[in-house]
């Protein structure tokens, strides 16, 4: 989500894919560090972990936040390598993000023990969250 929001907002302020990539990486890094800090403090307080133990735990727990930005960023970069203009590549990356959110939400429902229609509803909810980012992008342009 953070990566998608950075793409949506950053596209209107970036001239090149390099500039947009820096915006994406910077935004994701700030959110990840904030989450890392919160989980570290929570682990230390809730479980009485030593600060370094809490930090290692938090790092493992929060790394997927940073990792989740890899696919949309890669889609953005690959799209431009294949000749897409920045704005088109951004739309393609947003589409990939919506697909990922849909899949992740379906899998979360499945792992949560949901069946059939409930899993599909989880997927629809994930897609709707992605579509909210698209509305943000449209609203900014």
N, CA, C and O atoms as a GROMACS GRO file, in nm:
protein
  564
    1UNK      N    1   0.082  -0.119   0.000
    1UNK     CA    2   0.000   0.000   0.000
    1UNK      C    3   0.086   0.125   0.000
    1UNK      O    4   0.058   0.219  -0.074
    2UNK      N    5   0.189   0.126   0.082
    2UNK     CA    6   0.275   0.244   0.090
    2UNK      C    7   0.340   0.270  -0.045
    2UNK      O    8   0.348   0.384  -0.090
    3UNK      N    9   0.386   0.164  -0.108
    3UNK     CA   10   0.449   0.178  -0.240
    3UNK      C   11   0.348   0.231  -0.342
    3UNK      O   12   0.380   0.319  -0.421
    4UNK      N   13   0.228   0.177  -0.339
    4UNK     CA   14   0.124   0.222  -0.433
    4UNK      C   15   0.091   0.368  -0.411
    4UNK      O   16   0.075   0.444  -0.507
    5UNK      N   17   0.081   0.410  -0.286
    5UNK     CA   18   0.052   0.550  -0.256
    5UNK      C   19   0.166   0.640  -0.303
    5UNK      O   20   0.143   0.748  -0.356
    6UNK      N   21   0.289   0.595  -0.284
    6UNK     CA   22   0.404   0.672  -0.330
    6UNK      C   23   0.403   0.685  -0.483
    6UNK      O   24   0.437   0.790  -0.536
    7UNK      N   25   0.365   0.578  -0.551
    7UNK     CA   26   0.355   0.584  -0.697
    7UNK      C   27   0.245   0.683  -0.737
    7UNK      O   28   0.265   0.766  -0.826
    8UNK      N   29   0.131   0.673  -0.672
    8UNK     CA   30   0.017   0.759  -0.706
    8UNK      C   31   0.050   0.906  -0.688
    8UNK      O   32   0.020   0.988  -0.774
    9UNK      N   33   0.112   0.938  -0.577
    9UNK     CA   34   0.142   1.079  -0.548
    9UNK      C   35   0.269   1.124  -0.619
    9UNK      O   36   0.275   1.234  -0.674
   10UNK      N   37   0.370   1.038  -0.619
   10UNK     CA   38   0.500   1.075  -0.674
   10UNK      C   39   0.502   1.095  -0.824
   10UNK      O   40   0.585   1.170  -0.875
   11UNK      N   41   0.412   1.030  -0.895
   11UNK     CA   42   0.410   1.042  -1.041
   11UNK      C   43   0.388   1.186  -1.084
   11UNK      O   44   0.447   1.231  -1.182
   12UNK      N   45   0.304   1.257  -1.012
   12UNK     CA   46   0.275   1.395  -1.052
   12UNK      C   47   0.389   1.490  -1.019
   12UNK      O   48   0.391   1.604  -1.068
   13UNK      N   49   0.484   1.446  -0.938
   13UNK     CA   50   0.595   1.534  -0.898
   13UNK      C   51   0.730   1.489  -0.953
   13UNK      O   52   0.832   1.552  -0.926
   14UNK      N   53   0.731   1.381  -1.030
   14UNK     CA   54   0.856   1.325  -1.081
   14UNK      C   55   0.862   1.338  -1.232
   14UNK      O   56   0.761   1.322  -1.302
   15UNK      N   57   0.981   1.367  -1.280
   15UNK     CA   58   1.002   1.380  -1.425
   15UNK      C   59   1.057   1.251  -1.485
   15UNK      O   60   1.036   1.223  -1.603
   16UNK      N   61   1.127   1.172  -1.403
   16UNK     CA   62   1.190   1.050  -1.454
   16UNK      C   63   1.156   0.932  -1.365
   16UNK      O   64   1.110   0.949  -1.252
   17UNK      N   65   1.180   0.812  -1.417
   17UNK     CA   66   1.157   0.691  -1.338
   17UNK      C   67   1.256   0.686  -1.222
   17UNK      O   68   1.226   0.631  -1.116
   18UNK      N   69   1.375   0.743  -1.240
   18UNK     CA   70   1.473   0.749  -1.132
   18UNK      C   71   1.423   0.832  -1.016
   18UNK      O   72   1.436   0.793  -0.900
   19UNK      N   73   1.366   0.949  -1.048
   19UNK     CA   74   1.312   1.035  -0.943
   19UNK      C   75   1.197   0.965  -0.870
   19UNK      O   76   1.189   0.969  -0.747
   20UNK      N   77   1.109   0.902  -0.946
   20UNK     CA   78   0.996   0.832  -0.885
   20UNK      C   79   1.045   0.714  -0.800
   20UNK      O   80   0.989   0.687  -0.694
   21UNK      N   81   1.147   0.645  -0.846
   21UNK     CA   82   1.203   0.534  -0.769
   21UNK      C   83   1.258   0.582  -0.635
   21UNK      O   84   1.241   0.515  -0.533
   22UNK      N   85   1.324   0.697  -0.636
   22UNK     CA   86   1.376   0.755  -0.511
   22UNK      C   87   1.261   0.790  -0.417
   22UNK      O   88   1.269   0.767  -0.296
   23UNK      N   89   1.153   0.846  -0.472
   23UNK     CA   90   1.035   0.879  -0.391
   23UNK      C   91   0.978   0.751  -0.329
   23UNK      O   92   0.947   0.748  -0.210
   24UNK      N   93   0.965   0.647  -0.409
   24UNK     CA   94   0.910   0.521  -0.360
   24UNK      C   95   0.999   0.462  -0.251
   24UNK      O   96   0.951   0.428  -0.142
   25UNK      N   97   1.128   0.451  -0.279
   25UNK     CA   98   1.220   0.391  -0.182
   25UNK      C   99   1.227   0.474  -0.054
   25UNK      O  100   1.232   0.418   0.056
   26UNK      N  101   1.229   0.605  -0.068
   26UNK     CA  102   1.233   0.691   0.050
   26UNK      C  103   1.107   0.678   0.135
   26UNK      O  104   1.115   0.670   0.258
   27UNK      N  105   0.993   0.677   0.070
   27UNK     CA  106   0.865   0.666   0.142
   27UNK      C  107   0.855   0.531   0.213
   27UNK      O  108   0.818   0.524   0.330
   28UNK      N  109   0.887   0.425   0.142
   28UNK     CA  110   0.881   0.292   0.201
   28UNK      C  111   0.979   0.282   0.318
   28UNK      O  112   0.947   0.223   0.421
   29UNK      N  113   1.099   0.338   0.301
   29UNK     CA  114   1.199   0.332   0.408
   29UNK      C  115   1.150   0.403   0.534
   29UNK      O  116   1.167   0.352   0.645
   30UNK      N  117   1.089   0.520   0.518
   30UNK     CA  118   1.039   0.594   0.635
   30UNK      C  119   0.931   0.514   0.707
   30UNK      O  120   0.934   0.501   0.829
   31UNK      N  121   0.836   0.461   0.632
   31UNK     CA  122   0.729   0.382   0.694
   31UNK      C  123   0.784   0.255   0.759
   31UNK      O  124   0.739   0.217   0.866
   32UNK      N  125   0.880   0.191   0.694
   32UNK     CA  126   0.936   0.069   0.749
   32UNK      C  127   1.012   0.097   0.878
   32UNK      O  128   0.996   0.025   0.976
   33UNK      N  129   1.094   0.202   0.879
   33UNK     CA  130   1.168   0.235   1.001
   33UNK      C  131   1.072   0.270   1.115
   33UNK      O  132   1.096   0.231   1.229
   34UNK      N  133   0.966   0.343   1.084
   34UNK     CA  134   0.867   0.376   1.187
   34UNK      C  135   0.803   0.249   1.243
   34UNK      O  136   0.785   0.236   1.364
   35UNK      N  137   0.769   0.157   1.156
   35UNK     CA  138   0.708   0.031   1.200
   35UNK      C  139   0.810  -0.054   1.276
   35UNK      O  140   0.776  -0.115   1.378
   36UNK      N  141   0.933  -0.056   1.228
   36UNK     CA  142   1.040  -0.129   1.297
   36UNK      C  143   1.056  -0.076   1.440
   36UNK      O  144   1.068  -0.154   1.534
   37UNK      N  145   1.057   0.053   1.454
   37UNK     CA  146   1.070   0.116   1.586
   37UNK      C  147   0.953   0.078   1.677
   37UNK      O  148   0.972   0.041   1.792
   38UNK      N  149   0.832   0.086   1.624
   38UNK     CA  150   0.714   0.054   1.704
   38UNK      C  151   0.714  -0.092   1.749
   38UNK      O  152   0.683  -0.121   1.864
   39UNK      N  153   0.748  -0.183   1.659
   39UNK     CA  154   0.750  -0.325   1.695
   39UNK      C  155   0.862  -0.354   1.793
   39UNK      O  156   0.846  -0.436   1.883
   40UNK      N  157   0.976  -0.288   1.778
   40UNK     CA  158   1.087  -0.305   1.872
   40UNK      C  159   1.045  -0.264   2.012
   40UNK      O  160   1.067  -0.337   2.108
   41UNK      N  161   0.985  -0.146   2.024
   41UNK     CA  162   0.941  -0.099   2.155
   41UNK      C  163   0.833  -0.192   2.212
   41UNK      O  164   0.836  -0.226   2.330
   42UNK      N  165   0.739  -0.231   2.128
   42UNK     CA  166   0.633  -0.321   2.173
   42UNK      C  167   0.688  -0.453   2.222
   42UNK      O  168   0.643  -0.504   2.325
   43UNK      N  169   0.785  -0.508   2.151
   43UNK     CA  170   0.845  -0.635   2.191
   43UNK      C  171   0.920  -0.620   2.324
   43UNK      O  172   0.910  -0.707   2.411
   44UNK      N  173   0.993  -0.512   2.338
   44UNK     CA  174   1.068  -0.490   2.462
   44UNK      C  175   0.974  -0.472   2.580
   44UNK      O  176   0.998  -0.526   2.688
   45UNK      N  177   0.868  -0.396   2.560
   45UNK     CA  178   0.775  -0.370   2.670
   45UNK      C  179   0.685  -0.489   2.701
   45UNK      O  180   0.667  -0.525   2.818
   46UNK      N  181   0.629  -0.551   2.600
   46UNK     CA  182   0.532  -0.659   2.622
   46UNK      C  183   0.598  -0.789   2.668
   46UNK      O  184   0.541  -0.863   2.747
   47UNK      N  185   0.718  -0.815   2.617
   47UNK     CA  186   0.782  -0.944   2.645
   47UNK      C  187   0.908  -0.930   2.730
   47UNK      O  188   0.971  -1.030   2.764
   48UNK      N  189   0.944  -0.808   2.764
   48UNK     CA  190   1.064  -0.786   2.845
   48UNK      C  191   1.192  -0.822   2.773
   48UNK      O  192   1.293  -0.853   2.837
   49UNK      N  193   1.190  -0.817   2.640
   49UNK     CA  194   1.311  -0.849   2.563
   49UNK      C  195   1.417  -0.742   2.580
   49UNK      O  196   1.386  -0.624   2.595
   50UNK      N  197   1.541  -0.785   2.577
   50UNK     CA  198   1.654  -0.692   2.569
   50UNK      C  199   1.638  -0.614   2.438
   50UNK      O  200   1.582  -0.666   2.342
   51UNK      N  201   1.687  -0.493   2.435
   51UNK     CA  202   1.668  -0.407   2.317
   51UNK      C  203   1.717  -0.472   2.188
   51UNK      O  204   1.650  -0.462   2.085
   52UNK      N  205   1.832  -0.540   2.192
   52UNK     CA  206   1.883  -0.602   2.069
   52UNK      C  207   1.799  -0.723   2.028
   52UNK      O  208   1.780  -0.747   1.909
   53UNK      N  209   1.750  -0.798   2.124
   53UNK     CA  210   1.662  -0.911   2.093
   53UNK      C  211   1.532  -0.857   2.032
   53UNK      O  212   1.481  -0.911   1.934
   54UNK      N  213   1.480  -0.751   2.093
   54UNK     CA  214   1.357  -0.690   2.042
   54UNK      C  215   1.378  -0.637   1.900
   54UNK      O  216   1.290  -0.650   1.815
   55UNK      N  217   1.494  -0.577   1.874
   55UNK     CA  218   1.523  -0.524   1.741
   55UNK      C  219   1.532  -0.637   1.638
   55UNK      O  220   1.478  -0.624   1.529
   56UNK      N  221   1.600  -0.746   1.672
   56UNK     CA  222   1.608  -0.860   1.579
   56UNK      C  223   1.469  -0.917   1.551
   56UNK      O  224   1.436  -0.949   1.436
   57UNK      N  225   1.389  -0.930   1.654
   57UNK     CA  226   1.252  -0.979   1.638
   57UNK      C  227   1.173  -0.884   1.547
   57UNK      O  228   1.105  -0.928   1.454
   58UNK      N  229   1.183  -0.756   1.574
   58UNK     CA  230   1.110  -0.656   1.495
   58UNK      C  231   1.157  -0.655   1.350
   58UNK      O  232   1.076  -0.640   1.259
   59UNK      N  233   1.286  -0.672   1.330
   59UNK     CA  234   1.340  -0.674   1.193
   59UNK      C  235   1.277  -0.788   1.114
   59UNK      O  236   1.232  -0.770   1.001
   60UNK      N  237   1.273  -0.907   1.175
   60UNK     CA  238   1.213  -1.023   1.107
   60UNK      C  239   1.064  -1.000   1.081
   60UNK      O  240   1.012  -1.038   0.976
   61UNK      N  241   0.997  -0.940   1.177
   61UNK     CA  242   0.852  -0.918   1.165
   61UNK      C  243   0.817  -0.812   1.061
   61UNK      O  244   0.715  -0.823   0.994
   62UNK      N  245   0.901  -0.712   1.047
   62UNK     CA  246   0.866  -0.598   0.961
   62UNK      C  247   0.931  -0.601   0.823
   62UNK      O  248   0.896  -0.520   0.737
   63UNK      N  249   1.025  -0.690   0.801
   63UNK     CA  250   1.092  -0.694   0.670
   63UNK      C  251   0.995  -0.709   0.553
   63UNK      O  252   1.020  -0.652   0.447
   64UNK      N  253   0.885  -0.784   0.568
   64UNK     CA  254   0.790  -0.791   0.455
   64UNK      C  255   0.733  -0.655   0.413
   64UNK      O  256   0.692  -0.639   0.298
   65UNK      N  257   0.730  -0.559   0.504
   65UNK     CA  258   0.683  -0.425   0.467
   65UNK      C  259   0.773  -0.367   0.358
   65UNK      O  260   0.726  -0.315   0.257
   66UNK      N  261   0.903  -0.377   0.380
   66UNK     CA  262   0.997  -0.328   0.279
   66UNK      C  263   0.996  -0.417   0.155
   66UNK      O  264   1.001  -0.368   0.042
   67UNK      N  265   0.988  -0.546   0.177
   67UNK     CA  266   0.990  -0.641   0.066
   67UNK      C  267   0.870  -0.629  -0.027
   67UNK      O  268   0.880  -0.656  -0.146
   68UNK      N  269   0.757  -0.587   0.028
   68UNK     CA  270   0.635  -0.576  -0.052
   68UNK      C  271   0.647  -0.469  -0.160
   68UNK      O  272   0.571  -0.471  -0.258
   69UNK      N  273   0.739  -0.377  -0.144
   69UNK     CA  274   0.754  -0.271  -0.244
   69UNK      C  275   0.838  -0.316  -0.364
   69UNK      O  276   0.842  -0.246  -0.465
   70UNK      N  277   0.902  -0.429  -0.354
   70UNK     CA  278   0.992  -0.475  -0.460
   70UNK      C  279   0.916  -0.501  -0.590
   70UNK      O  280   0.960  -0.458  -0.696
   71UNK      N  281   0.804  -0.572  -0.582
   71UNK     CA  282   0.732  -0.609  -0.704
   71UNK      C  283   0.677  -0.486  -0.777
   71UNK      O  284   0.702  -0.473  -0.897
   72UNK      N  285   0.604  -0.396  -0.711
   72UNK     CA  286   0.556  -0.278  -0.784
   72UNK      C  287   0.669  -0.193  -0.842
   72UNK      O  288   0.658  -0.140  -0.952
   73UNK      N  289   0.779  -0.179  -0.766
   73UNK     CA  290   0.892  -0.102  -0.816
   73UNK      C  291   0.954  -0.172  -0.937
   73UNK      O  292   0.990  -0.107  -1.035
   74UNK      N  293   0.968  -0.304  -0.930
   74UNK     CA  294   1.022  -0.380  -1.043
   74UNK      C  295   0.932  -0.367  -1.166
   74UNK      O  296   0.981  -0.352  -1.277
   75UNK      N  297   0.801  -0.374  -1.145
   75UNK     CA  298   0.707  -0.358  -1.257
   75UNK      C  299   0.722  -0.220  -1.318
   75UNK      O  300   0.722  -0.206  -1.441
   76UNK      N  301   0.734  -0.119  -1.235
   76UNK     CA  302   0.756   0.018  -1.284
   76UNK      C  303   0.882   0.027  -1.369
   76UNK      O  304   0.879   0.081  -1.480
   77UNK      N  305   0.991  -0.027  -1.318
   77UNK     CA  306   1.119  -0.020  -1.389
   77UNK      C  307   1.117  -0.101  -1.518
   77UNK      O  308   1.165  -0.055  -1.621
   78UNK      N  309   1.063  -0.222  -1.513
   78UNK     CA  310   1.058  -0.308  -1.632
   78UNK      C  311   0.968  -0.244  -1.738
   78UNK      O  312   0.999  -0.250  -1.857
   79UNK      N  313   0.858  -0.184  -1.695
   79UNK     CA  314   0.769  -0.118  -1.792
   79UNK      C  315   0.840  -0.006  -1.866
   79UNK      O  316   0.821   0.010  -1.986
   80UNK      N  317   0.920   0.070  -1.794
   80UNK     CA  318   0.992   0.180  -1.861
   80UNK      C  319   1.104   0.126  -1.950
   80UNK      O  320   1.132   0.183  -2.055
   81UNK      N  321   1.167   0.017  -1.908
   81UNK     CA  322   1.271  -0.045  -1.992
   81UNK      C  323   1.211  -0.090  -2.125
   81UNK      O  324   1.276  -0.082  -2.229
   82UNK      N  325   1.086  -0.137  -2.121
   82UNK     CA  326   1.019  -0.182  -2.243
   82UNK      C  327   0.950  -0.069  -2.318
   82UNK      O  328   0.873  -0.094  -2.410
   83UNK      N  329   0.978   0.056  -2.279
   83UNK     CA  330   0.934   0.170  -2.357
   83UNK      C  331   0.813   0.246  -2.306
   83UNK      O  332   0.772   0.344  -2.369
   84UNK      N  333   0.756   0.206  -2.196
   84UNK     CA  334   0.640   0.279  -2.144
   84UNK      C  335   0.685   0.414  -2.089
   84UNK      O  336   0.791   0.426  -2.027
   85UNK      N  337   0.602   0.514  -2.112
   85UNK     CA  338   0.630   0.644  -2.051
   85UNK      C  339   0.605   0.633  -1.901
   85UNK      O  340   0.540   0.540  -1.855
   86UNK      N  341   0.658   0.728  -1.826
   86UNK     CA  342   0.651   0.723  -1.680
   86UNK      C  343   0.508   0.707  -1.630
   86UNK      O  344   0.482   0.622  -1.544
   87UNK      N  345   0.416   0.786  -1.681
   87UNK     CA  346   0.277   0.780  -1.632
   87UNK      C  347   0.213   0.645  -1.665
   87UNK      O  348   0.138   0.590  -1.584
   88UNK      N  349   0.242   0.592  -1.783
   88UNK     CA  350   0.189   0.460  -1.821
   88UNK      C  351   0.249   0.351  -1.733
   88UNK      O  352   0.178   0.262  -1.686
   89UNK      N  353   0.379   0.359  -1.710
   89UNK     CA  354   0.446   0.261  -1.624
   89UNK      C  355   0.390   0.267  -1.482
   89UNK      O  356   0.376   0.165  -1.416
   90UNK      N  357   0.357   0.388  -1.436
   90UNK     CA  358   0.298   0.403  -1.302
   90UNK      C  359   0.162   0.334  -1.296
   90UNK      O  360   0.131   0.268  -1.197
   91UNK      N  361   0.081   0.349  -1.399
   91UNK     CA  362  -0.050   0.282  -1.403
   91UNK      C  363  -0.033   0.130  -1.404
   91UNK      O  364  -0.108   0.058  -1.338
   92UNK      N  365   0.065   0.083  -1.479
   92UNK     CA  366   0.090  -0.061  -1.484
   92UNK      C  367   0.132  -0.111  -1.345
   92UNK      O  368   0.086  -0.215  -1.300
   93UNK      N  369   0.220  -0.036  -1.278
   93UNK     CA  370   0.265  -0.073  -1.144
   93UNK      C  371   0.149  -0.071  -1.045
   93UNK      O  372   0.141  -0.157  -0.957
   94UNK      N  373   0.059   0.027  -1.058
   94UNK     CA  374  -0.059   0.030  -0.971
   94UNK      C  375  -0.149  -0.090  -0.997
   94UNK      O  376  -0.205  -0.147  -0.903
   95UNK      N  377  -0.163  -0.128  -1.121
   95UNK     CA  378  -0.242  -0.248  -1.154
   95UNK      C  379  -0.180  -0.373  -1.092
   95UNK      O  380  -0.251  -0.458  -1.039
   96UNK      N  381  -0.049  -0.383  -1.098
   96UNK     CA  382   0.020  -0.496  -1.036
   96UNK      C  383   0.000  -0.495  -0.885
   96UNK      O  384  -0.016  -0.601  -0.823
   97UNK      N  385   0.000  -0.377  -0.826
   97UNK     CA  386  -0.020  -0.365  -0.681
   97UNK      C  387  -0.161  -0.410  -0.643
   97UNK      O  388  -0.178  -0.480  -0.543
   98UNK      N  389  -0.259  -0.371  -0.721
   98UNK     CA  390  -0.397  -0.414  -0.692
   98UNK      C  391  -0.406  -0.567  -0.702
   98UNK      O  392  -0.470  -0.632  -0.620
   99UNK      N  393  -0.342  -0.624  -0.804
   99UNK     CA  394  -0.342  -0.770  -0.817
   99UNK      C  395  -0.277  -0.836  -0.696
   99UNK      O  396  -0.329  -0.935  -0.644
  100UNK      N  397  -0.164  -0.781  -0.649
  100UNK     CA  398  -0.098  -0.836  -0.532
  100UNK      C  399  -0.185  -0.825  -0.407
  100UNK      O  400  -0.195  -0.920  -0.329
  101UNK      N  401  -0.247  -0.709  -0.388
  101UNK     CA  402  -0.334  -0.691  -0.272
  101UNK      C  403  -0.450  -0.790  -0.275
  101UNK      O  404  -0.490  -0.843  -0.172
  102UNK      N  405  -0.502  -0.815  -0.393
  102UNK     CA  406  -0.611  -0.911  -0.409
  102UNK      C  407  -0.564  -1.052  -0.371
  102UNK      O  408  -0.632  -1.124  -0.297
  103UNK      N  409  -0.450  -1.090  -0.423
  103UNK     CA  410  -0.396  -1.224  -0.395
  103UNK      C  411  -0.360  -1.238  -0.247
  103UNK      O  412  -0.396  -1.337  -0.183
  104UNK      N  413  -0.289  -1.138  -0.193
  104UNK     CA  414  -0.250  -1.144  -0.051
  104UNK      C  415  -0.373  -1.153   0.038
  104UNK      O  416  -0.373  -1.227   0.137
  105UNK      N  417  -0.477  -1.080   0.004
  105UNK     CA  418  -0.599  -1.082   0.087
  105UNK      C  419  -0.668  -1.217   0.079
  105UNK      O  420  -0.719  -1.267   0.180
  106UNK      N  421  -0.671  -1.276  -0.039
  106UNK     CA  422  -0.729  -1.409  -0.054
  106UNK      C  423  -0.650  -1.511   0.029
  106UNK      O  424  -0.709  -1.591   0.102
  107UNK      N  425  -0.519  -1.506   0.018
  107UNK     CA  426  -0.434  -1.599   0.094
  107UNK      C  427  -0.451  -1.578   0.244
  107UNK      O  428  -0.455  -1.675   0.320
  108UNK      N  429  -0.462  -1.453   0.287
  108UNK     CA  430  -0.483  -1.426   0.430
  108UNK      C  431  -0.614  -1.488   0.477
  108UNK      O  432  -0.620  -1.545   0.586
  109UNK      N  433  -0.718  -1.477   0.397
  109UNK     CA  434  -0.846  -1.540   0.432
  109UNK      C  435  -0.833  -1.691   0.439
  109UNK      O  436  -0.888  -1.754   0.529
  110UNK      N  437  -0.761  -1.748   0.344
  110UNK     CA  438  -0.742  -1.893   0.344
  110UNK      C  439  -0.663  -1.938   0.466
  110UNK      O  440  -0.699  -2.037   0.531
  111UNK      N  441  -0.556  -1.866   0.497
  111UNK     CA  442  -0.476  -1.902   0.614
  111UNK      C  443  -0.552  -1.877   0.745
  111UNK      O  444  -0.522  -1.939   0.848
  112UNK      N  445  -0.648  -1.788   0.740
  112UNK     CA  446  -0.731  -1.761   0.856
  112UNK      C  447  -0.842  -1.863   0.875
  112UNK      O  448  -0.920  -1.853   0.970
  113UNK      N  449  -0.849  -1.961   0.785
  113UNK     CA  450  -0.948  -2.067   0.798
  113UNK      C  451  -1.080  -2.040   0.728
  113UNK      O  452  -1.175  -2.117   0.742
  114UNK      N  453  -1.086  -1.931   0.652
  114UNK     CA  454  -1.210  -1.901   0.580
  114UNK      C  455  -1.224  -1.993   0.460
  114UNK      O  456  -1.126  -2.045   0.408
  115UNK      N  457  -1.347  -2.011   0.417
  115UNK     CA  458  -1.375  -2.099   0.304
  115UNK      C  459  -1.451  -2.021   0.196
  115UNK      O  460  -1.514  -1.919   0.223
  116UNK      N  461  -1.442  -2.072   0.074
  116UNK     CA  462  -1.521  -2.026  -0.040
  116UNK      C  463  -1.545  -1.877  -0.051
  116UNK      O  464  -1.454  -1.798  -0.076
  117UNK      N  465  -1.673  -1.841  -0.031
  117UNK     CA  466  -1.715  -1.703  -0.049
  117UNK      C  467  -1.646  -1.605   0.044
  117UNK      O  468  -1.623  -1.490   0.007
  118UNK      N  469  -1.614  -1.649   0.164
  118UNK     CA  470  -1.546  -1.560   0.258
  118UNK      C  471  -1.405  -1.527   0.210
  118UNK      O  472  -1.357  -1.414   0.228
  119UNK      N  473  -1.338  -1.623   0.149
  119UNK     CA  474  -1.205  -1.597   0.091
  119UNK      C  475  -1.217  -1.496  -0.023
  119UNK      O  476  -1.136  -1.404  -0.036
  120UNK      N  477  -1.318  -1.515  -0.105
  120UNK     CA  478  -1.340  -1.424  -0.217
  120UNK      C  479  -1.369  -1.283  -0.165
  120UNK      O  480  -1.322  -1.185  -0.223
  121UNK      N  481  -1.445  -1.273  -0.058
  121UNK     CA  482  -1.475  -1.141   0.000
  121UNK      C  483  -1.347  -1.075   0.052
  121UNK      O  484  -1.331  -0.954   0.042
  122UNK      N  485  -1.258  -1.155   0.108
  122UNK     CA  486  -1.128  -1.100   0.150
  122UNK      C  487  -1.053  -1.044   0.029
  122UNK      O  488  -0.995  -0.936   0.035
  123UNK      N  489  -1.054  -1.120  -0.080
  123UNK     CA  490  -0.987  -1.076  -0.202
  123UNK      C  491  -1.050  -0.947  -0.256
  123UNK      O  492  -0.979  -0.856  -0.298
  124UNK      N  493  -1.182  -0.941  -0.253
  124UNK     CA  494  -1.252  -0.820  -0.299
  124UNK      C  495  -1.215  -0.700  -0.211
  124UNK      O  496  -1.194  -0.590  -0.261
  125UNK      N  497  -1.206  -0.722  -0.081
  125UNK     CA  498  -1.167  -0.615   0.011
  125UNK      C  499  -1.027  -0.566  -0.022
  125UNK      O  500  -1.003  -0.445  -0.024
  126UNK      N  501  -0.934  -0.657  -0.049
  126UNK     CA  502  -0.798  -0.618  -0.087
  126UNK      C  503  -0.797  -0.538  -0.216
  126UNK      O  504  -0.726  -0.438  -0.227
  127UNK      N  505  -0.875  -0.582  -0.314
  127UNK     CA  506  -0.884  -0.509  -0.441
  127UNK      C  507  -0.941  -0.370  -0.419
  127UNK      O  508  -0.896  -0.274  -0.482
  128UNK      N  509  -1.040  -0.358  -0.332
  128UNK     CA  510  -1.101  -0.227  -0.304
  128UNK      C  511  -1.001  -0.132  -0.240
  128UNK      O  512  -1.002  -0.012  -0.270
  129UNK      N  513  -0.917  -0.183  -0.153
  129UNK     CA  514  -0.813  -0.098  -0.093
  129UNK      C  515  -0.720  -0.046  -0.204
  129UNK      O  516  -0.683   0.071  -0.204
  130UNK      N  517  -0.684  -0.133  -0.295
  130UNK     CA  518  -0.600  -0.090  -0.408
  130UNK      C  519  -0.670   0.012  -0.495
  130UNK      O  520  -0.608   0.107  -0.543
  131UNK      N  521  -0.799  -0.007  -0.515
  131UNK     CA  522  -0.876   0.089  -0.596
  131UNK      C  523  -0.886   0.225  -0.528
  131UNK      O  524  -0.896   0.328  -0.596
  132UNK      N  525  -0.882   0.227  -0.396
  132UNK     CA  526  -0.878   0.356  -0.325
  132UNK      C  527  -0.754   0.436  -0.361
  132UNK      O  528  -0.758   0.558  -0.374
  133UNK      N  529  -0.643   0.364  -0.378
  133UNK     CA  530  -0.518   0.432  -0.419
  133UNK      C  531  -0.534   0.486  -0.560
  133UNK      O  532  -0.486   0.595  -0.591
  134UNK      N  533  -0.600   0.410  -0.647
  134UNK     CA  534  -0.624   0.456  -0.784
  134UNK      C  535  -0.709   0.585  -0.780
  134UNK      O  536  -0.682   0.680  -0.854
  135UNK      N  537  -0.809   0.588  -0.694
  135UNK     CA  538  -0.890   0.709  -0.679
  135UNK      C  539  -0.806   0.827  -0.631
  135UNK      O  540  -0.826   0.941  -0.673
  136UNK      N  541  -0.711   0.800  -0.542
  136UNK     CA  542  -0.616   0.903  -0.498
  136UNK      C  543  -0.538   0.956  -0.617
  136UNK      O  544  -0.523   1.078  -0.633
  137UNK      N  545  -0.489   0.865  -0.700
  137UNK     CA  546  -0.412   0.906  -0.817
  137UNK      C  547  -0.496   0.990  -0.914
  137UNK      O  548  -0.452   1.095  -0.962
  138UNK      N  549  -0.616   0.944  -0.940
  138UNK     CA  550  -0.704   1.016  -1.031
  138UNK      C  551  -0.738   1.154  -0.972
  138UNK      O  552  -0.741   1.254  -1.045
  139UNK      N  553  -0.761   1.159  -0.843
  139UNK     CA  554  -0.794   1.286  -0.778
  139UNK      C  555  -0.680   1.386  -0.780
  139UNK      O  556  -0.703   1.507  -0.777
  140UNK      N  557  -0.556   1.336  -0.785
  140UNK     CA  558  -0.442   1.426  -0.786
  140UNK      C  559  -0.406   1.476  -0.925
  140UNK      O  560  -0.328   1.570  -0.940
  141UNK      N  561  -0.463   1.414  -1.027
  141UNK     CA  562  -0.426   1.454  -1.164
  141UNK      C  563  -0.540   1.523  -1.230
  141UNK      O  564  -0.528   1.564  -1.346
   0.00000   0.00000   0.00000
